[in-house]
């Protein structure tokens, strides 16, 4: 797939900033937060053991070299139980909030996501080399599998972790290729939004847009590969803002139909005008409204 770098999204703090707890006004609904229990199990007792290519490489020849456990929607492979418990609680919170934000009651998969948590740098670098990932990467999401490096004693960058978790969860609700801006923008949005909901924080305390020149809208909507390195921060930021614009200032019930429409092959511009025609009679009108949304004097939290 040309989108998503063949389905792989690398995590790097150098390119995607560690996001504070949110950036804009939270939607009215908040996910309920039942207690999440990670149940440690031997490999043979896991409810779902089928892995994809990267998962098989990570597991290796001996499943017993890892500890294993499960939550409702995730299977974890780890070496430190504390790491798995923290990620498990966060992952389930993201699942609940994304389900609310998309307006879905059930996902399309019965199987669980697999999450591998490395805490040894040498083992992580060996895995990174095998899957041909950049050596500076701290994590990677591929379809329903997530691979993370948690340096011993240092923990995770919450915003970056949430970004990758969102990619895996989003795939459960829409497995067809979606535009690059939408995939990255939704992950960026939820990395702050779902975490703020989980912690009961006010998203308005986040950094918001922060000014600067947005990535050109036409280029954003038609991009099938990542831009030049120096443009990546603007690409991510503008993608997030566009998702935030659609979810916080427009009819939220139209967002999932929009995702489904572009996943079936419609161009982003055509889908926007088709679904939001009652608000925007032309793409120029849509672009103008989005531009005003990004003005420093505007309410940057989508209220």
C-alpha positions as CSV (number, residue, x, y, z in Angstrom):
1,X,0.0,0.0,0.0
2,X,1.3,3.4,-0.8
3,X,-0.7,4.8,2.1
4,X,0.8,4.3,5.6
5,X,4.2,3.3,4.3
6,X,2.9,-0.1,3.4
7,X,0.8,-0.1,6.5
8,X,3.6,0.8,8.9
9,X,3.7,3.9,11.0
10,X,7.0,4.6,12.8
11,X,7.0,6.5,16.1
12,X,9.8,9.0,16.6
13,X,9.8,11.9,19.1
14,X,12.0,13.8,16.7
15,X,9.2,14.0,14.2
16,X,6.0,13.8,16.3
17,X,6.1,15.9,19.4
18,X,5.2,14.5,22.8
19,X,1.7,15.9,23.1
20,X,0.5,17.3,26.4
21,X,-2.9,16.2,27.7
22,X,-5.0,17.4,24.8
23,X,-5.4,20.4,22.6
24,X,-9.0,21.4,22.3
25,X,-12.5,21.3,23.8
26,X,-13.6,17.8,24.6
27,X,-16.8,16.5,23.0
28,X,-19.6,16.2,25.6
29,X,-19.4,12.4,25.9
30,X,-16.8,10.7,28.1
31,X,-16.0,7.1,28.1
32,X,-16.9,5.2,31.2
33,X,-13.9,3.9,32.9
34,X,-14.4,0.4,34.4
35,X,-11.4,-1.2,36.1
36,X,-9.0,-2.9,33.7
37,X,-7.5,-6.1,34.8
38,X,-4.6,-7.6,32.9
39,X,-4.8,-11.4,33.5
40,X,-1.4,-13.0,33.2
41,X,-1.5,-16.4,31.4
42,X,0.9,-18.9,30.0
43,X,1.2,-18.9,26.2
44,X,-0.9,-22.1,25.9
45,X,-3.9,-20.5,27.7
46,X,-4.2,-17.3,25.6
47,X,-7.5,-16.8,23.9
48,X,-5.9,-15.7,20.7
49,X,-2.4,-16.8,19.5
50,X,-2.5,-16.1,15.8
51,X,0.1,-13.5,14.8
52,X,0.9,-11.6,11.7
53,X,4.4,-11.4,10.1
54,X,5.9,-8.9,12.5
55,X,4.3,-10.6,15.5
56,X,5.8,-14.0,14.6
57,X,9.3,-12.3,14.2
58,X,8.9,-10.7,17.6
59,X,7.7,-13.8,19.4
60,X,10.6,-15.9,18.1
61,X,11.0,-19.6,18.2
62,X,10.2,-19.9,22.0
63,X,6.9,-18.2,23.2
64,X,8.0,-18.9,26.8
65,X,10.8,-16.3,26.4
66,X,8.0,-13.8,27.0
67,X,5.4,-13.3,29.7
68,X,1.9,-13.1,28.5
69,X,-1.4,-11.6,29.5
70,X,-4.8,-10.3,28.3
71,X,-7.3,-7.6,28.7
72,X,-10.7,-7.4,27.0
73,X,-9.4,-6.4,23.6
74,X,-5.6,-6.9,23.8
75,X,-3.1,-9.7,24.2
76,X,0.2,-8.6,25.8
77,X,3.7,-10.0,25.5
78,X,6.1,-8.5,27.9
79,X,9.0,-8.9,30.4
80,X,7.8,-6.5,33.2
81,X,4.3,-6.9,34.4
82,X,4.1,-3.3,35.5
83,X,4.7,-2.1,31.9
84,X,1.9,-4.4,30.6
85,X,-0.5,-3.2,33.3
86,X,0.1,0.4,32.5
87,X,-0.3,0.0,28.7
88,X,-3.3,-2.3,29.2
89,X,-5.2,0.2,31.2
90,X,-4.4,3.0,28.7
91,X,-5.2,0.9,25.6
92,X,-8.6,-0.1,26.9
93,X,-9.4,3.5,27.8
94,X,-8.4,4.5,24.2
95,X,-10.6,1.8,22.8
96,X,-13.6,3.0,24.7
97,X,-13.1,6.6,23.8
98,X,-12.4,6.0,20.1
99,X,-15.5,3.8,20.0
100,X,-17.5,6.8,21.3
101,X,-15.9,9.3,19.0
102,X,-16.6,7.2,15.9
103,X,-20.1,6.4,17.0
104,X,-19.8,2.6,16.7
105,X,-21.1,0.0,19.2
106,X,-19.1,-3.0,17.9
107,X,-15.9,-3.4,15.9
108,X,-15.6,-5.8,13.0
109,X,-13.0,-8.1,14.6
110,X,-13.4,-10.9,17.1
111,X,-9.7,-11.4,17.6
112,X,-7.6,-9.3,19.9
113,X,-4.8,-6.9,19.2
114,X,-1.3,-8.1,20.1
115,X,1.1,-5.8,21.9
116,X,4.8,-6.6,22.4
117,X,6.6,-4.6,25.0
118,X,10.4,-4.6,24.8
119,X,12.5,-3.4,27.7
120,X,15.9,-4.4,26.5
121,X,17.7,-2.1,24.1
122,X,19.7,-4.9,22.4
123,X,16.6,-7.0,21.8
124,X,14.7,-4.0,20.5
125,X,17.4,-3.0,18.1
126,X,17.6,-6.6,16.7
127,X,13.9,-6.5,16.1
128,X,14.1,-3.1,14.5
129,X,16.8,-4.4,12.2
130,X,14.8,-7.5,11.2
131,X,11.7,-5.5,10.2
132,X,13.8,-2.7,8.6
133,X,12.6,0.1,10.8
134,X,14.6,3.2,11.5
135,X,16.9,2.6,14.5
136,X,15.6,5.7,16.3
137,X,12.1,4.4,16.4
138,X,10.5,3.7,19.8
139,X,7.5,1.8,18.5
140,X,5.6,0.7,15.4
141,X,2.0,-0.2,14.7
142,X,1.1,-2.5,11.9
143,X,-2.6,-3.4,11.4
144,X,-3.7,-5.1,14.7
145,X,-0.2,-5.4,16.2
146,X,1.8,-2.9,18.2
147,X,5.4,-3.1,19.2
148,X,6.9,-0.8,21.8
149,X,10.2,-0.1,23.4
150,X,10.1,0.9,27.1
151,X,13.6,1.6,28.3
152,X,14.0,0.1,31.8
153,X,13.2,2.7,34.4
154,X,12.1,5.4,31.9
155,X,8.6,4.4,30.8
156,X,6.7,5.7,27.8
157,X,5.9,9.0,26.2
158,X,2.2,9.1,26.7
159,X,1.3,11.1,23.6
160,X,3.4,9.0,21.3
161,X,2.1,5.8,22.9
162,X,-1.5,6.9,22.4
163,X,-0.8,7.8,18.8
164,X,0.3,4.2,18.0
165,X,-2.4,2.6,20.0
166,X,-4.9,4.6,18.1
167,X,-3.6,3.3,14.8
168,X,-4.2,-0.3,16.0
169,X,-7.7,0.4,17.3
170,X,-8.7,2.4,14.3
171,X,-7.9,-0.6,12.1
172,X,-10.4,-2.6,14.1
173,X,-13.2,-0.3,12.8
174,X,-11.9,0.4,9.3
175,X,-9.4,-2.0,7.7
176,X,-9.4,-0.6,4.2
177,X,-6.7,2.0,3.3
178,X,-7.6,5.5,4.3
179,X,-5.9,8.8,3.2
180,X,-2.6,9.4,5.0
181,X,-3.8,12.7,6.5
182,X,-6.9,11.1,8.0
183,X,-5.0,8.2,9.5
184,X,-2.3,10.4,11.0
185,X,-4.7,13.2,12.0
186,X,-7.0,10.9,13.8
187,X,-4.2,9.3,15.7
188,X,-2.8,12.7,16.6
189,X,-6.2,13.9,17.8
190,X,-6.9,10.9,19.9
191,X,-3.4,10.8,21.4
192,X,-4.4,13.9,23.4
193,X,-8.2,13.7,23.4
194,X,-8.6,10.1,24.7
195,X,-5.9,10.5,27.3
196,X,-7.5,13.7,28.6
197,X,-10.8,11.9,28.8
198,X,-9.2,9.0,30.6
199,X,-7.5,11.3,33.2
200,X,-10.5,13.7,33.5
201,X,-8.3,16.6,32.3
202,X,-9.3,19.8,30.7
203,X,-8.1,19.6,27.1
204,X,-7.9,23.4,26.9
205,X,-4.8,23.3,28.9
206,X,-2.9,21.8,26.0
207,X,-0.9,23.6,23.4
208,X,-3.6,23.9,20.8
209,X,-2.6,24.9,17.3
210,X,0.3,27.0,18.4
211,X,0.3,29.2,15.3
212,X,2.6,28.7,12.3
213,X,1.7,28.1,8.7
214,X,-0.6,25.1,8.1
215,X,0.3,22.5,5.5
216,X,-1.4,23.4,2.2
217,X,-4.9,21.9,2.3
218,X,-5.0,20.6,-1.3
219,X,-1.7,18.8,-0.8
220,X,-2.8,17.4,2.5
221,X,-5.9,15.9,1.1
222,X,-4.2,14.2,-1.8
223,X,-1.0,13.1,-0.2
224,X,-0.2,9.4,-0.6
225,X,3.2,9.5,1.0
226,X,4.9,11.5,3.7
227,X,6.4,14.9,2.7
228,X,9.9,16.0,3.1
229,X,11.3,15.7,6.7
230,X,11.2,19.4,7.3
231,X,7.5,19.5,6.4
232,X,6.4,16.5,8.6
233,X,5.6,18.6,11.7
234,X,3.3,20.8,9.7
235,X,1.7,17.8,8.0
236,X,0.9,16.1,11.3
237,X,-0.3,19.3,12.9
238,X,-2.6,20.3,10.1
239,X,-3.9,16.7,9.8
240,X,-4.8,16.8,13.5
241,X,-6.5,20.2,13.1
242,X,-8.6,19.0,10.2
243,X,-9.8,16.0,12.1
244,X,-10.5,18.2,15.1
245,X,-12.4,20.7,12.9
246,X,-14.7,17.9,11.6
247,X,-15.2,16.3,15.1
248,X,-15.7,19.4,17.2
249,X,-17.4,22.0,14.9
250,X,-19.4,19.8,12.5
251,X,-22.0,17.1,12.9
252,X,-20.1,14.3,14.6
253,X,-22.5,11.7,13.1
254,X,-21.1,12.4,9.7
255,X,-17.5,11.6,10.6
256,X,-17.8,7.8,10.4
257,X,-19.6,7.9,7.1
258,X,-16.9,10.1,5.8
259,X,-14.2,7.6,6.9
260,X,-16.1,4.8,5.2
261,X,-16.6,6.8,2.0
262,X,-12.9,7.5,1.5
263,X,-12.0,4.0,2.6
264,X,-14.1,2.8,-0.4
265,X,-12.1,5.0,-2.7
266,X,-13.7,8.4,-2.8
267,X,-11.4,11.4,-2.9
268,X,-11.3,13.4,0.4
269,X,-12.5,16.6,-1.3
270,X,-15.5,14.9,-2.9
271,X,-16.5,13.1,0.3
272,X,-16.3,16.3,2.3
273,X,-18.5,18.2,-0.1
274,X,-21.0,15.3,-0.4
275,X,-21.4,14.8,3.3
276,X,-21.1,18.4,4.5
277,X,-22.9,20.0,1.6
278,X,-25.4,21.6,4.0
279,X,-22.6,23.7,5.5
280,X,-20.3,24.2,2.6
281,X,-21.5,24.8,-1.0
282,X,-18.0,24.6,-2.4
283,X,-14.5,23.5,-1.5
284,X,-13.4,27.2,-1.3
285,X,-16.1,27.7,1.4
286,X,-14.8,24.6,3.3
287,X,-11.2,25.8,3.0
288,X,-12.2,29.3,4.2
289,X,-14.0,27.9,7.3
290,X,-11.0,25.7,8.1
291,X,-8.7,28.6,7.7
292,X,-10.7,30.7,10.2
293,X,-10.7,27.7,12.6
294,X,-6.9,28.0,12.6
295,X,-6.7,31.7,13.2
296,X,-5.1,32.7,16.6
297,X,-8.1,34.9,17.4
298,X,-10.5,32.1,16.9
299,X,-11.6,29.7,19.5
300,X,-9.0,27.1,18.9
301,X,-10.7,24.4,21.0
302,X,-13.6,23.9,18.6
303,X,-16.4,25.4,20.6
